[in-house]
Amino acid sequence: MFNAMVLPLVDEFKPKCYLCNNTFDTIELLREHQKIQHTEFLSHHENQKREPAPGDVTIF
């Protein structure tokens, strides 16, 4: 009838790639997949400089 974007409860605990929505049995397989299939995305985001935005307040 209609396509649902809900995972079955059996796959609920499996790691999922946030870029292509594939599920994997272990987190190691997910990491390997992302290194092989999504290298350009990961390399772009690894090189970004992360720092607080102007006006951010840090509470100690």
N, CA, C and O atoms as a Tripos MOL2 file, in Angstrom:
@<TRIPOS>MOLECULE
protein
  240   239    60     0     0
PROTEIN
NO_CHARGES

@<TRIPOS>ATOM
      1 N           0.8080   -1.1920    0.0000 N.3       1 MET1
      2 CA          0.0000    0.0000    0.0000 C.3       1 MET1
      3 C           0.8560    1.2620    0.0000 C.2       1 MET1
      4 O           0.8220    2.0380   -0.9550 O.2       1 MET1
      5 N           1.6140    1.4660    1.0590 N.am      2 PHE2
      6 CA          2.4880    2.6410    1.1190 C.3       2 PHE2
      7 C           3.8170    2.2350    1.7370 C.2       2 PHE2
      8 O           3.9000    1.2670    2.4930 O.2       2 PHE2
      9 N           4.8430    2.9870    1.4050 N.am      3 ASN3
     10 CA          6.1770    2.7160    1.9440 C.3       3 ASN3
     11 C           6.3650    3.4560    3.2490 C.2       3 ASN3
     12 O           6.1230    4.6600    3.3260 O.2       3 ASN3
     13 N           6.7910    2.7490    4.2680 N.am      4 ALA4
     14 CA          7.0690    3.3630    5.5560 C.3       4 ALA4
     15 C           8.5750    3.4420    5.7410 C.2       4 ALA4
     16 O           9.3000    2.5290    5.3450 O.2       4 ALA4
     17 N           9.0400    4.5040    6.3280 N.am      5 MET5
     18 CA         10.4760    4.6880    6.5530 C.3       5 MET5
     19 C          10.8640    4.2390    7.9670 C.2       5 MET5
     20 O          11.7930    4.7980    8.5510 O.2       5 MET5
     21 N          10.1910    3.2710    8.5100 N.am      6 VAL6
     22 CA         10.4470    2.7980    9.8600 C.3       6 VAL6
     23 C          11.1770    1.4640    9.7860 C.2       6 VAL6
     24 O          10.7840    0.5740    9.0320 O.2       6 VAL6
     25 N          12.2450    1.3290   10.5740 N.am      7 LEU7
     26 CA         12.9630    0.0700   10.6200 C.3       7 LEU7
     27 C          12.1800   -0.9520   11.4390 C.2       7 LEU7
     28 O          11.5120   -0.5890   12.4070 O.2       7 LEU7
     29 N          12.2540   -2.1990   11.0650 N.am      8 PRO8
     30 CA         11.6260   -3.2110   11.9060 C.3       8 PRO8
     31 C          12.3380   -3.2750   13.2560 C.2       8 PRO8
     32 O          13.5060   -2.8990   13.3550 O.2       8 PRO8
     33 N          11.6580   -3.7400   14.2830 N.am      9 LEU9
     34 CA         12.2420   -3.7930   15.6140 C.3       9 LEU9
     35 C          13.4760   -4.6890   15.6670 C.2       9 LEU9
     36 O          14.3240   -4.5180   16.5430 O.2       9 LEU9
     37 N          13.5840   -5.6330   14.7510 N.am     10 VAL10
     38 CA         14.7420   -6.5280   14.7150 C.3      10 VAL10
     39 C          16.0100   -5.7490   14.4050 C.2      10 VAL10
     40 O          17.0670   -6.0740   14.9460 O.2      10 VAL10
     41 N          15.9430   -4.7420   13.5640 N.am     11 ASP11
     42 CA         17.1160   -3.9710   13.1430 C.3      11 ASP11
     43 C          17.3190   -2.7060   13.9580 C.2      11 ASP11
     44 O          18.1930   -1.9040   13.6330 O.2      11 ASP11
     45 N          16.5530   -2.5140   14.9820 N.am     12 GLU12
     46 CA         16.5880   -1.2720   15.7320 C.3      12 GLU12
     47 C          17.9430   -1.0080   16.3940 C.2      12 GLU12
     48 O          18.3440    0.1490   16.5240 O.2      12 GLU12
     49 N          18.6430   -2.0430   16.8070 N.am     13 PHE13
     50 CA         19.8950   -1.8880   17.5390 C.3      13 PHE13
     51 C          21.1120   -1.8000   16.6280 C.2      13 PHE13
     52 O          22.2060   -1.4940   17.1030 O.2      13 PHE13
     53 N          20.9540   -2.0590   15.3390 N.am     14 LYS14
     54 CA         22.0930   -2.0920   14.4190 C.3      14 LYS14
     55 C          22.5480   -0.6800   14.0600 C.2      14 LYS14
     56 O          21.7240    0.2230   13.9140 O.2      14 LYS14
     57 N          23.8780   -0.4870   13.9150 N.am     15 PRO15
     58 CA         24.3800    0.8230   13.4800 C.3      15 PRO15
     59 C          23.9170    1.1360   12.0580 C.2      15 PRO15
     60 O          23.8250    0.2460   11.2130 O.2      15 PRO15
     61 N          23.6290    2.4090   11.8110 N.am     16 LYS16
     62 CA         23.0950    2.8310   10.5190 C.3      16 LYS16
     63 C          23.9330    3.9780    9.9730 C.2      16 LYS16
     64 O          24.2800    4.9070   10.7020 O.2      16 LYS16
     65 N          24.2530    3.9090    8.6930 N.am     17 CYS17
     66 CA         24.9760    4.9870    8.0380 C.3      17 CYS17
     67 C          24.0130    6.1570    7.8330 C.2      17 CYS17
     68 O          22.9530    5.9910    7.2310 O.2      17 CYS17
     69 N          24.3780    7.3360    8.3320 N.am     18 TYR18
     70 CA         23.5000    8.5010    8.2240 C.3      18 TYR18
     71 C          23.5340    9.1250    6.8390 C.2      18 TYR18
     72 O          22.7370   10.0190    6.5520 O.2      18 TYR18
     73 N          24.4360    8.6780    5.9720 N.am     19 LEU19
     74 CA         24.5130    9.2370    4.6240 C.3      19 LEU19
     75 C          23.6910    8.4370    3.6140 C.2      19 LEU19
     76 O          23.0580    9.0220    2.7360 O.2      19 LEU19
     77 N          23.6930    7.1120    3.7270 N.am     20 CYS20
     78 CA         22.9820    6.2960    2.7320 C.3      20 CYS20
     79 C          21.9300    5.3770    3.3580 C.2      20 CYS20
     80 O          21.2750    4.6190    2.6430 O.2      20 CYS20
     81 N          21.7590    5.4350    4.6750 N.am     21 ASN21
     82 CA         20.7350    4.6810    5.4050 C.3      21 ASN21
     83 C          20.8940    3.1680    5.3410 C.2      21 ASN21
     84 O          19.9160    2.4460    5.5340 O.2      21 ASN21
     85 N          22.1030    2.6650    5.0730 N.am     22 ASN22
     86 CA         22.3530    1.2280    5.1410 C.3      22 ASN22
     87 C          22.6000    0.8380    6.5900 C.2      22 ASN22
     88 O          23.1830    1.6110    7.3500 O.2      22 ASN22
     89 N          22.1590   -0.3580    6.9800 N.am     23 THR23
     90 CA         22.4120   -0.8550    8.3240 C.3      23 THR23
     91 C          23.5260   -1.8950    8.2820 C.2      23 THR23
     92 O          23.7120   -2.5820    7.2780 O.2      23 THR23
     93 N          24.2660   -2.0000    9.3920 N.am     24 PHE24
     94 CA         25.4040   -2.8970    9.4890 C.3      24 PHE24
     95 C          25.3190   -3.6880   10.7850 C.2      24 PHE24
     96 O          24.6660   -3.2650   11.7400 O.2      24 PHE24
     97 N          25.9800   -4.8320   10.8120 N.am     25 ASP25
     98 CA         25.9370   -5.6870   11.9940 C.3      25 ASP25
     99 C          26.7800   -5.1460   13.1390 C.2      25 ASP25
    100 O          26.4080   -5.2850   14.3040 O.2      25 ASP25
    101 N          27.9240   -4.5260   12.8130 N.am     26 THR26
    102 CA         28.8040   -3.9930   13.8550 C.3      26 THR26
    103 C          29.2270   -2.5810   13.5010 C.2      26 THR26
    104 O          29.1380   -2.1580   12.3490 O.2      26 THR26
    105 N          29.6870   -1.8640   14.5040 N.am     27 ILE27
    106 CA         30.1550   -0.4950   14.2930 C.3      27 ILE27
    107 C          31.4380   -0.4810   13.4670 C.2      27 ILE27
    108 O          31.6980    0.4860   12.7500 O.2      27 ILE27
    109 N          32.2440   -1.5440   13.5580 N.am     28 GLU28
    110 CA         33.4730   -1.6220   12.7640 C.3      28 GLU28
    111 C          33.1520   -1.7030   11.2730 C.2      28 GLU28
    112 O          33.8220   -1.0750   10.4530 O.2      28 GLU28
    113 N          32.1190   -2.4810   10.9250 N.am     29 LEU29
    114 CA         31.7010   -2.5560    9.5200 C.3      29 LEU29
    115 C          31.1840   -1.2100    9.0240 C.2      29 LEU29
    116 O          31.4330   -0.8280    7.8800 O.2      29 LEU29
    117 N          30.4790   -0.5040    9.8690 N.am     30 LEU30
    118 CA         29.9900    0.8370    9.5150 C.3      30 LEU30
    119 C          31.1580    1.7840    9.2670 C.2      30 LEU30
    120 O          31.1400    2.5470    8.3010 O.2      30 LEU30
    121 N          32.1690    1.7440   10.1240 N.am     31 ARG31
    122 CA         33.3410    2.6180    9.9540 C.3      31 ARG31
    123 C          34.0760    2.3020    8.6560 C.2      31 ARG31
    124 O          34.4840    3.2120    7.9350 O.2      31 ARG31
    125 N          34.2450    1.0270    8.3580 N.am     32 GLU32
    126 CA         34.8940    0.6370    7.1030 C.3      32 GLU32
    127 C          34.0920    1.1150    5.9010 C.2      32 GLU32
    128 O          34.6590    1.6190    4.9320 O.2      32 GLU32
    129 N          32.7770    0.9590    5.9630 N.am     33 HIS33
    130 CA         31.9000    1.4140    4.8830 C.3      33 HIS33
    131 C          32.0500    2.9140    4.6570 C.2      33 HIS33
    132 O          32.1700    3.3660    3.5190 O.2      33 HIS33
    133 N          32.0430    3.6830    5.7420 N.am     34 GLN34
    134 CA         32.1450    5.1330    5.6040 C.3      34 GLN34
    135 C          33.5130    5.5510    5.0710 C.2      34 GLN34
    136 O          33.6090    6.5130    4.3100 O.2      34 GLN34
    137 N          34.5710    4.8430    5.4610 N.am     35 LYS35
    138 CA         35.9050    5.1700    4.9460 C.3      35 LYS35
    139 C          36.0110    4.8740    3.4570 C.2      35 LYS35
    140 O          36.6880    5.5970    2.7260 O.2      35 LYS35
    141 N          35.3490    3.8210    3.0050 N.am     36 ILE36
    142 CA         35.4380    3.4180    1.5980 C.3      36 ILE36
    143 C          34.4460    4.1880    0.7270 C.2      36 ILE36
    144 O          34.8310    4.7330   -0.3070 O.2      36 ILE36
    145 N          33.1890    4.2390    1.1260 N.am     37 GLN37
    146 CA         32.1350    4.8040    0.2890 C.3      37 GLN37
    147 C          31.9900    6.3230    0.4170 C.2      37 GLN37
    148 O          31.6010    6.9820   -0.5470 O.2      37 GLN37
    149 N          32.2910    6.8830    1.5730 N.am     38 HIS38
    150 CA         32.0170    8.3020    1.8300 C.3      38 HIS38
    151 C          33.2860    9.0540    2.2380 C.2      38 HIS38
    152 O          33.2490    9.8900    3.1410 O.2      38 HIS38
    153 N          34.4010    8.7610    1.5790 N.am     39 THR39
    154 CA         35.6760    9.3880    1.9550 C.3      39 THR39
    155 C          35.6610   10.8970    1.7660 C.2      39 THR39
    156 O          36.2130   11.6250    2.5900 O.2      39 THR39
    157 N          35.0410   11.3770    0.6960 N.am     40 GLU40
    158 CA         35.0430   12.8210    0.4420 C.3      40 GLU40
    159 C          34.2630   13.5710    1.5160 C.2      40 GLU40
    160 O          34.6600   14.6680    1.9070 O.2      40 GLU40
    161 N          33.1780   13.0090    1.9910 N.am     41 PHE41
    162 CA         32.3810   13.6500    3.0420 C.3      41 PHE41
    163 C          33.1530   13.6640    4.3560 C.2      41 PHE41
    164 O          33.2170   14.6920    5.0300 O.2      41 PHE41
    165 N          33.7380   12.5280    4.7190 N.am     42 LEU42
    166 CA         34.4620   12.4330    5.9830 C.3      42 LEU42
    167 C          35.7120   13.3060    5.9900 C.2      42 LEU42
    168 O          35.9980   13.9620    6.9910 O.2      42 LEU42
    169 N          36.4530   13.3220    4.8990 N.am     43 SER43
    170 CA         37.6730   14.1280    4.8630 C.3      43 SER43
    171 C          37.3510   15.6210    4.9240 C.2      43 SER43
    172 O          38.0980   16.3920    5.5270 O.2      43 SER43
    173 N          36.2590   16.0250    4.3120 N.am     44 HIS44
    174 CA         35.8570   17.4380    4.3600 C.3      44 HIS44
    175 C          35.5210   17.8460    5.7940 C.2      44 HIS44
    176 O          35.9140   18.9250    6.2360 O.2      44 HIS44
    177 N          34.8080   17.0050    6.5150 N.am     45 HIS45
    178 CA         34.3680   17.3600    7.8610 C.3      45 HIS45
    179 C          35.4480   17.1510    8.9160 C.2      45 HIS45
    180 O          35.3840   17.7720    9.9770 O.2      45 HIS45
    181 N          36.4420   16.2940    8.6610 N.am     46 GLU46
    182 CA         37.5380   16.1210    9.6130 C.3      46 GLU46
    183 C          38.4380   17.3460    9.6320 C.2      46 GLU46
    184 O          39.0330   17.6490   10.6670 O.2      46 GLU46
    185 N          38.5550   18.0600    8.5150 N.am     47 ASN47
    186 CA         39.4590   19.1950    8.4100 C.3      47 ASN47
    187 C          38.8440   20.5180    8.8600 C.2      47 ASN47
    188 O          39.5170   21.5480    8.8340 O.2      47 ASN47
    189 N          37.5940   20.5050    9.2660 N.am     48 GLN48
    190 CA         36.9610   21.7520    9.6920 C.3      48 GLN48
    191 C          37.4470   22.1500   11.0830 C.2      48 GLN48
    192 O          37.6280   21.3090   11.9630 O.2      48 GLN48
    193 N          37.6500   23.4350   11.2530 N.am     49 LYS49
    194 CA         38.0660   23.9550   12.5480 C.3      49 LYS49
    195 C          36.8290   24.1400   13.4260 C.2      49 LYS49
    196 O          35.9010   24.8600   13.0580 O.2      49 LYS49
    197 N          36.8230   23.4970   14.5660 N.am     50 ARG50
    198 CA         35.6710   23.5840   15.4710 C.3      50 ARG50
    199 C          36.0460   24.4310   16.6880 C.2      50 ARG50
    200 O          36.9940   24.1310   17.4130 O.2      50 ARG50
    201 N          35.2870   25.4740   16.8790 N.am     51 GLU51
    202 CA         35.4950   26.3540   18.0240 C.3      51 GLU51
    203 C          34.1670   27.0020   18.3670 C.2      51 GLU51
    204 O          33.2540   27.0040   17.5420 O.2      51 GLU51
    205 N          34.0390   27.5500   19.5600 N.am     52 PRO52
    206 CA         32.7860   28.1990   19.9340 C.3      52 PRO52
    207 C          32.4840   29.3940   19.0320 C.2      52 PRO52
    208 O          33.3900   30.0940   18.5800 O.2      52 PRO52
    209 N          31.2240   29.6060   18.7860 N.am     53 ALA53
    210 CA         30.7990   30.7530   17.9870 C.3      53 ALA53
    211 C          30.9200   32.0250   18.8170 C.2      53 ALA53
    212 O          30.8690   31.9610   20.0450 O.2      53 ALA53
    213 N          31.0770   33.1710   18.1780 N.am     54 PRO54
    214 CA         31.1390   34.4360   18.9420 C.3      54 PRO54
    215 C          29.8610   34.6200   19.7650 C.2      54 PRO54
    216 O          28.7490   34.4740   19.2560 O.2      54 PRO54
    217 N          30.0430   34.9380   21.0190 N.am     55 GLY55
    218 CA         28.8970   35.1430   21.9060 C.3      55 GLY55
    219 C          28.5010   33.9120   22.6950 C.2      55 GLY55
    220 O          27.6560   34.0030   23.5850 O.2      55 GLY55
    221 N          29.0920   32.7520   22.3920 N.am     56 ASP56
    222 CA         28.7960   31.5640   23.1790 C.3      56 ASP56
    223 C          29.3450   31.7220   24.5860 C.2      56 ASP56
    224 O          30.4200   32.2850   24.7910 O.2      56 ASP56
    225 N          28.5960   31.2220   25.5430 N.am     57 VAL57
    226 CA         28.9930   31.3140   26.9360 C.3      57 VAL57
    227 C          29.3170   29.9100   27.4470 C.2      57 VAL57
    228 O          28.5270   28.9830   27.2720 O.2      57 VAL57
    229 N          30.4680   29.7620   28.0710 N.am     58 THR58
    230 CA         30.8570   28.4840   28.6520 C.3      58 THR58
    231 C          30.6340   28.5440   30.1440 C.2      58 THR58
    232 O          31.0700   29.4780   30.8170 O.2      58 THR58
    233 N          29.9520   27.5390   30.6520 N.am     59 ILE59
    234 CA         29.6930   27.4750   32.0970 C.3      59 ILE59
    235 C          30.5910   26.4070   32.6850 C.2      59 ILE59
    236 O          30.6140   25.2660   32.2230 O.2      59 ILE59
    237 N          31.3360   26.7980   33.7180 N.am     60 PHE60
    238 CA         32.2440   25.8520   34.3600 C.3      60 PHE60
    239 C          31.6180   25.2740   35.5920 C.2      60 PHE60
    240 O          32.2350   24.4530   36.2710 O.2      60 PHE60
@<TRIPOS>BOND
     1     1     2 1
     2     2     3 1
     3     3     4 2
     4     3     5 am
     5     5     6 1
     6     6     7 1
     7     7     8 2
     8     7     9 am
     9     9    10 1
    10    10    11 1
    11    11    12 2
    12    11    13 am
    13    13    14 1
    14    14    15 1
    15    15    16 2
    16    15    17 am
    17    17    18 1
    18    18    19 1
    19    19    20 2
    20    19    21 am
    21    21    22 1
    22    22    23 1
    23    23    24 2
    24    23    25 am
    25    25    26 1
    26    26    27 1
    27    27    28 2
    28    27    29 am
    29    29    30 1
    30    30    31 1
    31    31    32 2
    32    31    33 am
    33    33    34 1
    34    34    35 1
    35    35    36 2
    36    35    37 am
    37    37    38 1
    38    38    39 1
    39    39    40 2
    40    39    41 am
    41    41    42 1
    42    42    43 1
    43    43    44 2
    44    43    45 am
    45    45    46 1
    46    46    47 1
    47    47    48 2
    48    47    49 am
    49    49    50 1
    50    50    51 1
    51    51    52 2
    52    51    53 am
    53    53    54 1
    54    54    55 1
    55    55    56 2
    56    55    57 am
    57    57    58 1
    58    58    59 1
    59    59    60 2
    60    59    61 am
    61    61    62 1
    62    62    63 1
    63    63    64 2
    64    63    65 am
    65    65    66 1
    66    66    67 1
    67    67    68 2
    68    67    69 am
    69    69    70 1
    70    70    71 1
    71    71    72 2
    72    71    73 am
    73    73    74 1
    74    74    75 1
    75    75    76 2
    76    75    77 am
    77    77    78 1
    78    78    79 1
    79    79    80 2
    80    79    81 am
    81    81    82 1
    82    82    83 1
    83    83    84 2
    84    83    85 am
    85    85    86 1
    86    86    87 1
    87    87    88 2
    88    87    89 am
    89    89    90 1
    90    90    91 1
    91    91    92 2
    92    91    93 am
    93    93    94 1
    94    94    95 1
    95    95    96 2
    96    95    97 am
    97    97    98 1
    98    98    99 1
    99    99   100 2
   100    99   101 am
   101   101   102 1
   102   102   103 1
   103   103   104 2
   104   103   105 am
   105   105   106 1
   106   106   107 1
   107   107   108 2
   108   107   109 am
   109   109   110 1
   110   110   111 1
   111   111   112 2
   112   111   113 am
   113   113   114 1
   114   114   115 1
   115   115   116 2
   116   115   117 am
   117   117   118 1
   118   118   119 1
   119   119   120 2
   120   119   121 am
   121   121   122 1
   122   122   123 1
   123   123   124 2
   124   123   125 am
   125   125   126 1
   126   126   127 1
   127   127   128 2
   128   127   129 am
   129   129   130 1
   130   130   131 1
   131   131   132 2
   132   131   133 am
   133   133   134 1
   134   134   135 1
   135   135   136 2
   136   135   137 am
   137   137   138 1
   138   138   139 1
   139   139   140 2
   140   139   141 am
   141   141   142 1
   142   142   143 1
   143   143   144 2
   144   143   145 am
   145   145   146 1
   146   146   147 1
   147   147   148 2
   148   147   149 am
   149   149   150 1
   150   150   151 1
   151   151   152 2
   152   151   153 am
   153   153   154 1
   154   154   155 1
   155   155   156 2
   156   155   157 am
   157   157   158 1
   158   158   159 1
   159   159   160 2
   160   159   161 am
   161   161   162 1
   162   162   163 1
   163   163   164 2
   164   163   165 am
   165   165   166 1
   166   166   167 1
   167   167   168 2
   168   167   169 am
   169   169   170 1
   170   170   171 1
   171   171   172 2
   172   171   173 am
   173   173   174 1
   174   174   175 1
   175   175   176 2
   176   175   177 am
   177   177   178 1
   178   178   179 1
   179   179   180 2
   180   179   181 am
   181   181   182 1
   182   182   183 1
   183   183   184 2
   184   183   185 am
   185   185   186 1
   186   186   187 1
   187   187   188 2
   188   187   189 am
   189   189   190 1
   190   190   191 1
   191   191   192 2
   192   191   193 am
   193   193   194 1
   194   194   195 1
   195   195   196 2
   196   195   197 am
   197   197   198 1
   198   198   199 1
   199   199   200 2
   200   199   201 am
   201   201   202 1
   202   202   203 1
   203   203   204 2
   204   203   205 am
   205   205   206 1
   206   206   207 1
   207   207   208 2
   208   207   209 am
   209   209   210 1
   210   210   211 1
   211   211   212 2
   212   211   213 am
   213   213   214 1
   214   214   215 1
   215   215   216 2
   216   215   217 am
   217   217   218 1
   218   218   219 1
   219   219   220 2
   220   219   221 am
   221   221   222 1
   222   222   223 1
   223   223   224 2
   224   223   225 am
   225   225   226 1
   226   226   227 1
   227   227   228 2
   228   227   229 am
   229   229   230 1
   230   230   231 1
   231   231   232 2
   232   231   233 am
   233   233   234 1
   234   234   235 1
   235   235   236 2
   236   235   237 am
   237   237   238 1
   238   238   239 1
   239   239   240 2
@<TRIPOS>SUBSTRUCTURE
     1 MET1         2 RESIDUE 1 A MET
     2 PHE2         6 RESIDUE 1 A PHE
     3 ASN3        10 RESIDUE 1 A ASN
     4 ALA4        14 RESIDUE 1 A ALA
     5 MET5        18 RESIDUE 1 A MET
     6 VAL6        22 RESIDUE 1 A VAL
     7 LEU7        26 RESIDUE 1 A LEU
     8 PRO8        30 RESIDUE 1 A PRO
     9 LEU9        34 RESIDUE 1 A LEU
    10 VAL10       38 RESIDUE 1 A VAL
    11 ASP11       42 RESIDUE 1 A ASP
    12 GLU12       46 RESIDUE 1 A GLU
    13 PHE13       50 RESIDUE 1 A PHE
    14 LYS14       54 RESIDUE 1 A LYS
    15 PRO15       58 RESIDUE 1 A PRO
    16 LYS16       62 RESIDUE 1 A LYS
    17 CYS17       66 RESIDUE 1 A CYS
    18 TYR18       70 RESIDUE 1 A TYR
    19 LEU19       74 RESIDUE 1 A LEU
    20 CYS20       78 RESIDUE 1 A CYS
    21 ASN21       82 RESIDUE 1 A ASN
    22 ASN22       86 RESIDUE 1 A ASN
    23 THR23       90 RESIDUE 1 A THR
    24 PHE24       94 RESIDUE 1 A PHE
    25 ASP25       98 RESIDUE 1 A ASP
    26 THR26      102 RESIDUE 1 A THR
    27 ILE27      106 RESIDUE 1 A ILE
    28 GLU28      110 RESIDUE 1 A GLU
    29 LEU29      114 RESIDUE 1 A LEU
    30 LEU30      118 RESIDUE 1 A LEU
    31 ARG31      122 RESIDUE 1 A ARG
    32 GLU32      126 RESIDUE 1 A GLU
    33 HIS33      130 RESIDUE 1 A HIS
    34 GLN34      134 RESIDUE 1 A GLN
    35 LYS35      138 RESIDUE 1 A LYS
    36 ILE36      142 RESIDUE 1 A ILE
    37 GLN37      146 RESIDUE 1 A GLN
    38 HIS38      150 RESIDUE 1 A HIS
    39 THR39      154 RESIDUE 1 A THR
    40 GLU40      158 RESIDUE 1 A GLU
    41 PHE41      162 RESIDUE 1 A PHE
    42 LEU42      166 RESIDUE 1 A LEU
    43 SER43      170 RESIDUE 1 A SER
    44 HIS44      174 RESIDUE 1 A HIS
    45 HIS45      178 RESIDUE 1 A HIS
    46 GLU46      182 RESIDUE 1 A GLU
    47 ASN47      186 RESIDUE 1 A ASN
    48 GLN48      190 RESIDUE 1 A GLN
    49 LYS49      194 RESIDUE 1 A LYS
    50 ARG50      198 RESIDUE 1 A ARG
    51 GLU51      202 RESIDUE 1 A GLU
    52 PRO52      206 RESIDUE 1 A PRO
    53 ALA53      210 RESIDUE 1 A ALA
    54 PRO54      214 RESIDUE 1 A PRO
    55 GLY55      218 RESIDUE 1 A GLY
    56 ASP56      222 RESIDUE 1 A ASP
    57 VAL57      226 RESIDUE 1 A VAL
    58 THR58      230 RESIDUE 1 A THR
    59 ILE59      234 RESIDUE 1 A ILE
    60 PHE60      238 RESIDUE 1 A PHE
